[in-house]
Every structure is written in C-alpha cells, then in structure tokens.
Amino acid sequence: MPTLFRFLFFCATVAGMIYLTMWSLVVFVEPHEREITVRIPSDQVNPPEEPAGQ
C-alpha cells in the first residue's frame, strides 16, 4: 500500500505544479492588444461566376 500512496502523492504534486504554473501565468502575464490586418484576395471573397451555358 505505501507504493500507492507514494504514486498518488507524486501525481498530486505534479498536478499542483501544473496548476501553480497556470495560475502564475494568469496573474503575472498581461497580453498586449494590437491591430491585426489580414488581406483576403478578392477572388476568394467574390469568386468569378461561370457562364450559364456550362
């Protein structure tokens, strides 16, 4: 039984470290807002129409 407790303690420690890392990123890192421009080719927005006879 001691190996099970050691394994569970190890898993809880790793999960706690991951949680602490995520929490510290949320608290201490501020995202910077900036303008983003994405150019879309006009043929993707308005595809050329095919002739009606085809």
Summary of the structure (lengths in Angstrom):
residues: 54
radius of gyration: 27.2
end to end distance: 76.7
largest distance: 80.3
contacts: 63
relative contact order: 0.07
helix: 57%
strand: 0%
